[in-house]
Amino acid sequence: MTPPLTPTEISVIGMTGSAFHPLGGCHRGFLGLQITPMYITMNRHVPQDTPQKRGISAAERSARINSNPVRAAAIAKGRQRLAEVHERLNPNFRPLSSLRLAAGLSQAELAVMMEMKQPNIARLEKKPGDPSLSTLQKLAAVLGVDIREVIAAVEATNTAGAGRV
């Protein structure tokens, strides 16, 4: 079974060939045929009142994954493994992102728990600067670590960021 075709639009582009039409009555032409040029080209046309939707949004995908507890647990475990690998490869450097991954959280999940937006979490992980005491306390509580670990992670990230241009 062939899929239904979308509506098409016929537009005049240029001469693509010719057709022979029989002449009626007393018209004269080559062997009684009239030569008519053809100017028809088919273009795909999608009606504007029905927008095409491709795939699903990131929020819909995240909701679908989180609705399946087995999948959500597997992703959290994968994040924890990633944090372990990071700590093994960089034993003297444990940034905020490593603390978050060790807790099995995504940036979006951490943002929800801290009542912040995800871009703020990303900024905090990349270049924390001098976060407020309340932010450090929230981070420690949500990540389940001592506030001294959070402060050490902030200092490590700031020190590493100072060496970068």
Buried (B, 14 or more C-beta within 10 A) or exposed (E): EEEEEEEEEEEEEEEEEEEEEEBEEEEEEEEEEBEEEEEEEEEEEEEEEEEEEEEEEEEEEBEEEBEEEEEBEEBBEEBBEBBEEBBEEEEEBBBBBBBBBBBBBBBBBBBBBBEBEBEEBBEBBEEBEEBEEEBBEBBBEBBEBEEEBBBBBBEBBBEEEEEEE
